[in-house]
Amino acid sequence: MKTITEESLKSLSSSKSFDRGMDLFQHGAVYDASNQGQQLSGKCIGSSERFYQQVVHLAEDGLSNAYCTCPYDWGGLCKHIIALVLTYIHDPDEFVDVAGIKAQLLELDQETLADILIQSVDSKSEGYDWLQKTIQDSIIISSPAKSPEGGSIKMSFYETRVNNILDYVEERYGPEDYWIMLDATMALEEIQEAACDFLEGNEAQTALEILTILFSEVAGRYGHFADLDDLWTDFLYSLAYPLVEAILISDLSEPEMSAYRQRLINPVKKLSLYGFEDLKIILYVMEADWAENPCRDFLEANPVARDILIKARLNIFVRRQGFEEYLAYSLEEGEYVLHSLMLIQLEKYSEAFQAAQNYLLKGYDILRVAEALKAVGQLREAIRLAEKGIRLEENDPQLHIWLGGIWEDQGQNDRAIKVYRAAFEIKPNYPLFKKLKALYGETWDGVKGLLIAALEVSVDSSVMLDVYLSEMEWDRAIQIANQAKNWQYPMIEKVADRVLSFRPEWVIQVSQEQADILIQKSSRKSYARAASWLAKAKQAYVVLGNEAAWETYLVGIKSTYHRRRALLSELEMLDHV
């Protein structure tokens, strides 16, 4: 799973939403939580509903998207999503690993699986109704790609299948509509993949028919319900690429092409009313005089349409083994990365290197070509290209890091340090800080201050905290912790754990403050966390050699809250710490 911090979560929400999400988390409002790859899902106790359902997709730098069934729509993440992610950060064991369960089930035989399912159904009221509905929905969502006879493809089968999926959405659209939309989109994508398989197998007209059905039917229903997370918008754009390719490569007569255009003209015009102007490229490439009048003004004004057309034509050149045409067209249209990568595929390494040297002006693009050259054993050219890339105005820290890794592998640490330092200056971060520390070795103290100064003006406090703790800058770490708010208690706790032996007085103070806040929440979960903080305070008293002061403090706490049995039960556990 990807990682996310409270700092990055806070930046995606209002302070009020974050505080309320923290409160839900601390009161154990999240349940039925699971993770599957980069996706988190769960339920959170609601106010106007018994519960709300959340789904969160993680990315390298935090969240790629998140959805909750609550009505919140006032900017940033809602409190329920915050509660789910906080639970993942601090109580990951609360999440069931769906992939792990699936792997276990796949190892079981059919009879054992049936027994488990029957026991599960028997244990639920309305269990058999649930099972029957699930089986029916599964039949709607998945079907074989070919007709039962195994012969020619029946297009009515695909039309029925697509409409069944769309009906499935309309009939069940409600409070948990995101899940329905997600399931339906995945099912539609399976049909798209089937069409692309026909395209790959040189059955372009079969692919065109399936894609026309798919595009027309989905476009016809567009606007009937909310397009959550742009699931269907993205799907329609993804359809346009193989659809345009299938139109261009199919050997259709003028009447046949005209018939397809008539089927697609209304769906495209309808979508243009929703802002899908780029999808008019589907109609343009079906016009009889398109080759002589290639709608250049339209393409210049609509870059996505231009990209759809270019990618379609390049794919056709590949299918027809027209590699020279591919190279000429990619060069003409400024697709320099694809041009260079094709030269590498054709084993024209010197030409690929020269093309990349001449045309690529962005570090990310150079990285793609350099990686491809290295993969085919052209390390010298890959390095030369990367060295040019790191000197560009629009460079990429990842290119520096990639080149630094090569220098490290070759034992050229001075060169590695140079490019890592450059990457650090572009985008300071803690992993690069650690890497540089290891490479500098005995000379580290001479450059540490410069790197820390760069970090202090460039990154958030959680990164600075890792740096200060790794460098044993205890007082500076404490300063960050003192500036943290109560809901940032994991940051405070991280400092307390590290400085306990060095700054016990501060640990006692902050541990007692955090314990007091948690005790006021009056829940068993908050009492357990309060006791955990007090265990730190006890250890700090021991470091000071002042166990008597601890006993006095503990007696006072028990006296103040003598009516809270759950709390007293947790405090009794401290005798064994």
Secondary structure, DSSP 8 states (H G I E B T S, - for coil): -----HHHHHHTS-HHHHHHHHHHHHTT-EEEEEEETTEEEEEEE-SSSSEEEEEEEEETTEEEEEEESS---SSS--HHHHHHHHHHHH-GGGSEEHHHHHHHHHTS-HHHHHHHHHHHHHTSTTHHHHHHHHHHHHHHH---SS-TTSSS--HHHHHHHHHHHHHHHHHH-STTHHHHHHHHHHHHHHHHHHHHHHHHTT-HHHHHHHHHHHHHHHHHHTTSS--GGGHHHHHHHHHHHHHHHHHHHS---HHHHHHHHHHHHHHHHHHHTTT-GGGGHHHHTTSTTTTTS--HHHHHH-HHHHHHHHHHHHHHHHHTT-HHHHHHHHHHTT-HHHHHHHHHHTT-HHHHHHHHHHH--SHHHHHHHHHHHHHTT-HHHHHHHHHHHTTSTT--HHHHHHHHHHHHHTT-HHHHHHHHHHHHHHS--HHHHHHHHHHHGGGHHHHHHHHHHHHHTTS-HHHHHHHHHHTT-HHHHHHHHHHS-GGGHHHHHHHHHHHTTT-HHHHHHHHHHHHHHHHTT--HHHHHHHHHHHHHHHHHHHHHT-HHHHHHHHHHHHHHTTT-HHHHHHHHGGGG-
